[in-house]
Amino acid sequence: RDLFREINADEKVMEFFPFRRSHQEADAVLETINGMIRGSGYGFYAMEQRETGESMGFCGISPVLNLDPPFPVGTMEIGWRLATRFWGHGYVTEAAQSLLVMAFDEKETPEIVSFAVWNNHRSTAVMERIGLKRDPLRDFDHPRVPAETHPHLRPHVTYALTLEQWRAR
């Protein structure tokens, strides 16, 4: 819980979000995530450093919420957030690749998408490393990003990978 609060309040981690979360807001989001995991098995899972057991952040797959279009109800999204001290070590790539195996090989999820602010190159690089392909036809202006205060954070790029593409790799 403490690391989740830290990450959601960190200016550098939240650079591409229009807001940082208070401890109370972060706790509420964490409860929602835990409820999703209990209900469907999908959600954002805590990441721990294998050698030390130290919490690093989270990575997971969950339904895309309230973004239809470009993502119809039932579309699944992969995403992550990591404390800055763990950036650049491949932890997110490793975790995300494991989650794709679960989503495609075990659950036969038809498609996984991921999206980020257009210039969030750290996240889009992970998307490319794990095999997601750029899908410019589904790029969008994020409706929950306030245009008045954060217009530079509205344009989002989309990456996707289908079950068929996964099997053909």
C-alpha positions as a LaTeX table, in Angstrom:
\begin{tabular}{lrrr}
\hline
Residue & $x$ (\AA) & $y$ (\AA) & $z$ (\AA) \\
\hline
Arg1 & 0.00 & 0.00 & 0.00 \\
Asp2 & 2.79 & 2.44 & 0.86 \\
Leu3 & 4.55 & 1.98 & $-2.47$ \\
Phe4 & 1.26 & 2.33 & $-4.37$ \\
Arg5 & 0.73 & 5.64 & $-2.58$ \\
Glu6 & 4.30 & 6.71 & $-3.32$ \\
Ile7 & 4.05 & 5.90 & $-7.03$ \\
Asn8 & 0.72 & 7.68 & $-7.47$ \\
Ala9 & 2.06 & 10.82 & $-5.77$ \\
Asp10 & 5.44 & 10.86 & $-7.54$ \\
Glu11 & 5.77 & 13.75 & $-9.99$ \\
Lys12 & 8.14 & 11.85 & $-12.31$ \\
Val13 & 6.08 & 8.63 & $-12.37$ \\
Met14 & 2.89 & 10.61 & $-12.98$ \\
Glu15 & 4.45 & 12.93 & $-15.60$ \\
Phe16 & 1.98 & 11.79 & $-18.27$ \\
Phe17 & $-1.10$ & 11.89 & $-16.05$ \\
Pro18 & $-3.09$ & 15.08 & $-15.45$ \\
Phe19 & $-2.99$ & 14.64 & $-11.68$ \\
Arg20 & $-1.27$ & 12.90 & $-8.81$ \\
Arg21 & $-3.35$ & 11.01 & $-6.27$ \\
Ser22 & $-3.67$ & 11.69 & $-2.57$ \\
His23 & $-3.19$ & 8.76 & $-0.20$ \\
Gln24 & $-6.96$ & 8.41 & 0.14 \\
Glu25 & $-7.47$ & 8.41 & $-3.63$ \\
Ala26 & $-4.66$ & 5.88 & $-4.12$ \\
Asp27 & $-6.19$ & 3.63 & $-1.45$ \\
Ala28 & $-9.58$ & 3.77 & $-3.20$ \\
Val29 & $-8.00$ & 2.83 & $-6.54$ \\
Leu30 & $-6.12$ & $-0.02$ & $-4.88$ \\
Glu31 & $-9.37$ & $-1.37$ & $-3.42$ \\
Thr32 & $-10.98$ & $-1.25$ & $-6.88$ \\
Ile33 & $-8.01$ & $-3.13$ & $-8.38$ \\
Asn34 & $-8.13$ & $-5.78$ & $-5.64$ \\
Gly35 & $-11.86$ & $-6.21$ & $-6.24$ \\
Met36 & $-11.28$ & $-6.75$ & $-9.95$ \\
Ile37 & $-8.65$ & $-9.39$ & $-9.25$ \\
Arg38 & $-10.97$ & $-11.19$ & $-6.81$ \\
Gly39 & $-13.85$ & $-11.03$ & $-9.30$ \\
Ser40 & $-12.25$ & $-11.95$ & $-12.62$ \\
Gly41 & $-8.59$ & $-12.75$ & $-12.04$ \\
Tyr42 & $-7.71$ & $-9.71$ & $-14.14$ \\
Gly43 & $-6.20$ & $-6.61$ & $-12.63$ \\
Phe44 & $-2.93$ & $-4.93$ & $-11.78$ \\
Tyr45 & $-0.61$ & $-7.10$ & $-9.71$ \\
Ala46 & 2.09 & $-5.92$ & $-7.33$ \\
Met47 & 5.62 & $-6.39$ & $-8.65$ \\
Glu48 & 8.39 & $-7.45$ & $-6.28$ \\
Gln49 & 12.10 & $-7.61$ & $-6.90$ \\
Arg50 & 12.94 & $-11.30$ & $-7.06$ \\
Glu51 & 16.21 & $-11.05$ & $-5.09$ \\
Thr52 & 15.02 & $-8.82$ & $-2.25$ \\
Gly53 & 11.22 & $-9.06$ & $-2.22$ \\
Glu54 & 11.07 & $-5.26$ & $-2.31$ \\
Ser55 & 7.89 & $-3.83$ & $-3.84$ \\
Met56 & 8.59 & $-2.09$ & $-7.15$ \\
Gly57 & 5.21 & $-1.14$ & $-8.62$ \\
Phe58 & 2.50 & $-2.93$ & $-10.55$ \\
Cys59 & 1.73 & $-4.48$ & $-13.91$ \\
Gly60 & $-1.46$ & $-6.08$ & $-15.11$ \\
Ile61 & $-4.23$ & $-6.70$ & $-17.57$ \\
Ser62 & $-7.73$ & $-5.37$ & $-17.02$ \\
Pro63 & $-10.78$ & $-4.30$ & $-19.00$ \\
Val64 & $-10.55$ & $-0.88$ & $-20.61$ \\
Leu65 & $-13.13$ & 1.24 & $-18.79$ \\
Asn66 & $-15.29$ & 3.93 & $-20.39$ \\
Leu67 & $-13.34$ & 4.45 & $-23.62$ \\
Asp68 & $-15.83$ & 3.27 & $-26.24$ \\
Pro69 & $-14.83$ & 4.29 & $-28.90$ \\
Pro70 & $-12.09$ & 3.42 & $-29.70$ \\
Phe71 & $-12.25$ & 0.37 & $-27.40$ \\
Pro72 & $-15.53$ & $-1.54$ & $-27.22$ \\
Val73 & $-16.68$ & $-2.97$ & $-23.90$ \\
Gly74 & $-14.68$ & $-6.10$ & $-23.17$ \\
Thr75 & $-11.40$ & $-4.85$ & $-24.65$ \\
Met76 & $-8.47$ & $-5.80$ & $-22.42$ \\
Glu77 & $-5.59$ & $-3.45$ & $-21.63$ \\
Ile78 & $-2.07$ & $-4.13$ & $-20.36$ \\
Gly79 & $-0.47$ & $-1.43$ & $-18.24$ \\
Trp80 & 2.15 & $-0.76$ & $-15.59$ \\
Arg81 & 3.57 & 1.77 & $-13.21$ \\
Leu82 & 6.93 & 1.44 & $-11.47$ \\
Ala83 & 8.84 & 3.42 & $-8.84$ \\
Thr84 & 11.57 & 5.44 & $-10.55$ \\
Arg85 & 14.40 & 3.69 & $-8.73$ \\
Phe86 & 13.49 & 0.52 & $-10.67$ \\
Trp87 & 13.30 & 2.09 & $-14.12$ \\
Gly88 & 15.66 & 0.86 & $-16.82$ \\
His89 & 16.22 & $-2.69$ & $-15.56$ \\
Gly90 & 13.71 & $-4.57$ & $-17.73$ \\
Tyr91 & 11.37 & $-5.41$ & $-14.86$ \\
Val92 & 8.22 & $-4.14$ & $-16.59$ \\
Thr93 & 9.12 & $-5.88$ & $-19.85$ \\
Glu94 & 9.61 & $-9.18$ & $-18.02$ \\
Ala95 & 6.37 & $-8.87$ & $-16.06$ \\
Ala96 & 4.36 & $-7.77$ & $-19.10$ \\
Gln97 & 5.67 & $-10.67$ & $-21.20$ \\
Ser98 & 4.57 & $-13.12$ & $-18.49$ \\
Leu99 & 1.13 & $-11.53$ & $-18.41$ \\
Leu100 & 0.78 & $-11.84$ & $-22.18$ \\
Val101 & 1.52 & $-15.57$ & $-21.88$ \\
Met102 & $-1.26$ & $-15.85$ & $-19.30$ \\
Ala103 & $-3.71$ & $-13.75$ & $-21.32$ \\
Phe104 & $-3.15$ & $-15.42$ & $-24.67$ \\
Asp105 & $-2.04$ & $-18.99$ & $-23.86$ \\
Glu106 & $-4.18$ & $-19.65$ & $-20.78$ \\
Lys107 & $-7.21$ & $-17.37$ & $-21.16$ \\
Glu108 & $-7.23$ & $-17.06$ & $-24.98$ \\
Thr109 & $-7.92$ & $-13.34$ & $-24.76$ \\
Pro110 & $-8.79$ & $-12.16$ & $-28.31$ \\
Glu111 & $-6.74$ & $-8.96$ & $-28.14$ \\
Ile112 & $-4.63$ & $-6.92$ & $-25.73$ \\
Val113 & $-4.24$ & $-3.16$ & $-26.19$ \\
Ser114 & $-2.12$ & $-0.55$ & $-24.50$ \\
Phe115 & $-2.14$ & 3.20 & $-24.88$ \\
Ala116 & $-0.12$ & 6.14 & $-23.65$ \\
Val117 & 0.33 & 9.85 & $-24.17$ \\
Trp118 & 1.93 & 10.23 & $-27.61$ \\
Asn119 & 5.34 & 11.29 & $-26.26$ \\
Asn120 & 5.60 & 8.82 & $-23.37$ \\
His121 & 8.48 & 7.04 & $-25.06$ \\
Arg122 & 9.38 & 4.90 & $-22.03$ \\
Ser123 & 5.95 & 3.23 & $-22.10$ \\
Thr124 & 5.71 & 2.92 & $-25.87$ \\
Ala125 & 9.18 & 1.33 & $-25.92$ \\
Val126 & 7.92 & $-1.35$ & $-23.50$ \\
Met127 & 4.86 & $-1.88$ & $-25.71$ \\
Glu128 & 7.14 & $-2.50$ & $-28.68$ \\
Arg129 & 9.53 & $-4.76$ & $-26.72$ \\
Ile130 & 6.67 & $-7.03$ & $-25.64$ \\
Gly131 & 5.44 & $-7.35$ & $-29.23$ \\
Leu132 & 2.49 & $-4.98$ & $-29.37$ \\
Lys133 & 2.08 & $-3.25$ & $-32.74$ \\
Arg134 & 1.26 & 0.40 & $-33.33$ \\
Asp135 & $-2.42$ & 0.84 & $-34.25$ \\
Pro136 & $-2.77$ & 4.48 & $-35.41$ \\
Leu137 & $-6.40$ & 4.01 & $-36.45$ \\
Arg138 & $-7.27$ & 3.76 & $-32.74$ \\
Asp139 & $-5.26$ & 6.75 & $-31.53$ \\
Phe140 & $-7.51$ & 9.11 & $-29.57$ \\
Asp141 & $-7.79$ & 12.15 & $-27.36$ \\
His142 & $-8.35$ & 10.83 & $-23.86$ \\
Pro143 & $-11.76$ & 12.07 & $-22.67$ \\
Arg144 & $-10.81$ & 12.01 & $-18.97$ \\
Val145 & $-7.87$ & 14.37 & $-19.47$ \\
Pro146 & $-9.04$ & 17.97 & $-19.02$ \\
Ala147 & $-8.47$ & 19.86 & $-22.28$ \\
Glu148 & $-8.52$ & 23.21 & $-20.48$ \\
Thr149 & $-5.61$ & 22.44 & $-18.16$ \\
His150 & $-3.70$ & 19.56 & $-19.81$ \\
Pro151 & $-4.22$ & 19.67 & $-23.60$ \\
His152 & $-0.73$ & 18.23 & $-24.17$ \\
Leu153 & $-1.73$ & 15.02 & $-22.31$ \\
Arg154 & $-4.89$ & 14.31 & $-24.33$ \\
Pro155 & $-3.39$ & 12.77 & $-27.52$ \\
His156 & $-2.86$ & 9.04 & $-26.95$ \\
Val157 & $-1.27$ & 6.45 & $-29.20$ \\
Thr158 & $-2.52$ & 2.88 & $-29.26$ \\
Tyr159 & $-0.65$ & $-0.40$ & $-29.55$ \\
Ala160 & $-2.33$ & $-3.81$ & $-29.86$ \\
Leu161 & $-1.69$ & $-7.51$ & $-30.28$ \\
Thr162 & $-4.28$ & $-10.09$ & $-31.27$ \\
Leu163 & $-4.39$ & $-13.73$ & $-30.28$ \\
Glu164 & $-3.75$ & $-14.65$ & $-33.94$ \\
Gln165 & $-0.66$ & $-12.42$ & $-34.06$ \\
Trp166 & 0.54 & $-13.92$ & $-30.78$ \\
Arg167 & 0.20 & $-17.46$ & $-32.09$ \\
Ala168 & 1.95 & $-16.58$ & $-35.38$ \\
Arg169 & 5.03 & $-15.05$ & $-33.77$ \\
\hline
\end{tabular}
